[in-house]
């Protein structure tokens, strides 16, 4: 597994299948206390999001003594290793944990606020009186009085966006919470680093206005974090050599992603294979079947192929395979398929070969104003 576990001090390296991902800390050290220090790392399930969050917390937290743990790893060879090691107040929030431990989702944000404030009061009792009830206000007060900035890590930031999508009250309160924590000039005064993990991308969610100052890294745009999302091919080869597994067969089963120059493997699948030796689809067991039943039962007339799929359609075989599978399934269910953002004739040709029913995009017409549309197309 990637280095990162709830209680780092108890890790026995001989008992774990691990890959050194502490280079991620090097990347974070480079952006500390800057406008680039707002990071959202979006990944699918079982890609080590929580392990990475725990790793960062263990390295930065003043409450940990982790020099021995990290000194022989990649981060230990960095010039800034000791400069930032165990130097900061770290606020580590696991939103999934708070949701599970709340009887009502309406109470999640107040619960997070109360728990974090209580812990801060234990550390700064003279600064944070009981009348301080806002978390952003508390962080600002501590910074003003001590000069210390915080590292804020939020694991599974999007849980309430996903699981409470029909609860407008919860959604609105959570978005206000995020905006208060991260948006505007004041948060820049008390944030050394903000690191969020989740499944959903930020840009297309309701949280855009609250989190649009974050730099987002995802499976479609992994950027400089590509080698820290999942296991790279070289890392899997090394594991296969250590644990006497056939790399060719491992590659056939689990080589599922291409992030820039890296072939990336699902860590959960690889680790389970190394542990029990069975080739199987471990990913399919990471979530309940109940979560997709509503999608299966939807009585929809058609489906739209997203721009992210269409963009890579011509030069990417995997994109064509996925598009073809979606189109075939929809046709079997009696549904039509519309491809959006079609910009080239080559894209249209591929879509026609795959059997796509409809297409829209700048290939057919440039965007026009409502008034122009009414005059051009709604004339009697």
BELSUL-V928711 format. One record per residue. RES is the residue in three letters. PHI is phi in whole degrees, 0 to 359 (999 if undefined). PSI is psi as a letter, one per 40 degrees, with the letter a starting at -180 (NA if undefined). Layout:
res;phi;psi
RES;PHI;PSI
RES;PHI;PSI
//
This chain:
res;phi;psi
UNK;999;i
UNK;297;i
UNK;295;h
UNK;159;h
UNK;205;i
UNK;308;d
UNK;245;g
UNK;298;d
UNK;297;d
UNK;265;e
UNK;290;h
UNK;250;h
UNK;301;d
UNK;287;e
UNK;258;e
UNK;234;i
UNK;271;h
UNK;227;i
UNK;228;h
UNK;286;h
UNK;247;f
UNK;288;e
UNK;299;d
UNK;300;d
UNK;295;d
UNK;302;d
UNK;298;d
UNK;293;d
UNK;300;d
UNK;289;d
UNK;247;e
UNK;307;h
UNK;57;f
UNK;222;i
UNK;290;e
UNK;268;e
UNK;274;f
UNK;241;h
UNK;240;h
UNK;238;h
UNK;253;h
UNK;263;h
UNK;216;i
UNK;292;i
UNK;298;i
UNK;63;f
UNK;248;f
UNK;78;f
UNK;298;d
UNK;291;d
UNK;300;d
UNK;295;d
UNK;298;d
UNK;296;d
UNK;298;d
UNK;297;d
UNK;298;d
UNK;293;d
UNK;285;d
UNK;275;d
UNK;293;h
UNK;294;d
UNK;278;e
UNK;245;i
UNK;236;g
UNK;241;e
UNK;301;d
UNK;298;d
UNK;295;d
UNK;262;e
UNK;299;d
UNK;267;e
UNK;258;a
UNK;303;d
UNK;298;d
UNK;295;e
UNK;267;e
UNK;281;i
UNK;297;d
UNK;267;e
UNK;308;d
UNK;279;e
UNK;299;d
UNK;249;e
UNK;293;h
UNK;53;f
UNK;249;e
UNK;234;i
UNK;285;h
UNK;249;h
UNK;257;h
UNK;246;h
UNK;247;h
UNK;259;g
UNK;297;d
UNK;300;d
UNK;298;d
UNK;296;d
UNK;295;d
UNK;298;d
UNK;267;e
UNK;251;h
UNK;290;d
UNK;227;h
UNK;300;d
UNK;298;d
UNK;263;e
UNK;297;d
UNK;296;d
UNK;300;d
UNK;295;d
UNK;302;d
UNK;300;d
UNK;295;d
UNK;296;d
UNK;293;d
UNK;298;d
UNK;300;d
UNK;292;d
UNK;295;d
UNK;293;d
UNK;295;d
UNK;274;d
UNK;234;g
UNK;295;d
UNK;281;e
UNK;265;d
UNK;257;g
UNK;285;i
UNK;296;d
UNK;288;e
UNK;280;h
UNK;242;e
UNK;255;h
UNK;295;d
UNK;302;d
UNK;297;d
UNK;297;d
UNK;295;d
UNK;296;d
UNK;297;d
UNK;298;d
UNK;298;d
UNK;296;d
UNK;276;d
UNK;245;e
UNK;80;e
UNK;270;h
UNK;258;i
UNK;247;i
UNK;255;h
UNK;247;h
UNK;242;h
UNK;243;h
UNK;269;h
UNK;58;f
UNK;301;d
UNK;264;e
UNK;304;d
UNK;290;d
UNK;292;d
UNK;280;d
UNK;279;d
UNK;241;f
UNK;297;d
UNK;267;e
UNK;259;g
UNK;298;d
UNK;297;d
UNK;295;d
UNK;301;d
UNK;296;d
UNK;293;d
UNK;292;d
UNK;295;d
UNK;296;d
UNK;298;d
UNK;296;d
UNK;295;d
UNK;296;d
UNK;285;d
UNK;235;e
UNK;261;i
UNK;99;a
UNK;281;d
UNK;302;d
UNK;301;d
UNK;295;e
UNK;281;d
UNK;243;e
UNK;258;h
UNK;273;d
UNK;203;h
UNK;239;h
UNK;231;h
UNK;247;i
UNK;239;i
UNK;185;a
UNK;259;d
UNK;281;i
UNK;286;i
UNK;282;d
UNK;300;d
UNK;260;e
UNK;258;i
UNK;296;e
UNK;280;e
UNK;306;d
UNK;292;d
UNK;271;d
UNK;233;e
UNK;286;e
UNK;269;e
UNK;272;i
UNK;270;h
UNK;258;h
UNK;241;h
UNK;221;a
UNK;293;d
UNK;270;d
UNK;217;g
UNK;280;d
UNK;54;b
UNK;288;e
UNK;264;e
UNK;306;d
UNK;283;e
UNK;255;e
UNK;251;h
UNK;80;a
UNK;262;h
UNK;281;i
UNK;298;d
UNK;298;d
UNK;292;d
UNK;291;d
UNK;301;d
UNK;296;d
UNK;295;d
UNK;298;d
UNK;293;d
UNK;293;d
UNK;253;e
UNK;57;f
UNK;245;i
UNK;282;h
UNK;298;d
UNK;302;d
UNK;288;d
UNK;298;d
UNK;297;d
UNK;297;d
UNK;276;d
UNK;237;e
UNK;282;g
UNK;251;e
UNK;220;i
UNK;238;h
UNK;250;h
UNK;61;b
UNK;271;e
UNK;256;h
UNK;274;h
UNK;244;h
UNK;248;i
UNK;291;h
UNK;299;d
UNK;298;d
UNK;295;d
UNK;295;d
UNK;296;d
UNK;297;d
UNK;296;d
UNK;299;d
UNK;284;d
UNK;246;e
UNK;78;e
UNK;258;h
UNK;277;h
UNK;200;i
UNK;275;g
UNK;293;d
UNK;300;d
UNK;295;e
UNK;263;e
UNK;270;e
UNK;212;i
UNK;289;i
UNK;300;d
UNK;302;d
UNK;292;d
UNK;252;e
UNK;302;d
UNK;302;d
UNK;292;d
UNK;294;d
UNK;274;e
UNK;297;h
UNK;262;g
UNK;258;i
UNK;274;d
UNK;198;i
UNK;224;i
UNK;252;h
UNK;277;h
UNK;289;i
UNK;304;d
UNK;298;d
UNK;280;d
UNK;292;d
UNK;304;d
UNK;262;e
UNK;295;d
UNK;286;d
UNK;260;e
UNK;237;h
UNK;297;d
UNK;298;d
UNK;297;d
UNK;293;d
UNK;297;d
UNK;296;d
UNK;300;d
UNK;297;d
UNK;297;d
UNK;297;d
UNK;298;d
UNK;296;d
UNK;297;d
UNK;299;d
UNK;296;d
UNK;294;d
UNK;269;e
UNK;79;f
UNK;249;i
UNK;267;i
UNK;231;h
UNK;244;h
UNK;262;h
UNK;260;i
UNK;59;f
UNK;279;h
UNK;244;e
UNK;229;i
UNK;293;d
UNK;297;d
UNK;298;d
UNK;297;d
UNK;298;d
UNK;296;d
UNK;298;d
UNK;294;d
UNK;297;d
UNK;279;e
UNK;93;e
UNK;295;h
UNK;278;d
UNK;224;i
UNK;213;i
UNK;218;i
UNK;153;a
UNK;290;e
UNK;299;d
UNK;264;d
UNK;193;i
UNK;284;i
UNK;301;h
UNK;230;i
UNK;288;i
UNK;302;d
UNK;298;d
UNK;293;d
UNK;299;d
UNK;297;d
UNK;292;d
UNK;282;d
UNK;242;e
UNK;252;e
UNK;292;i
UNK;285;NA
//
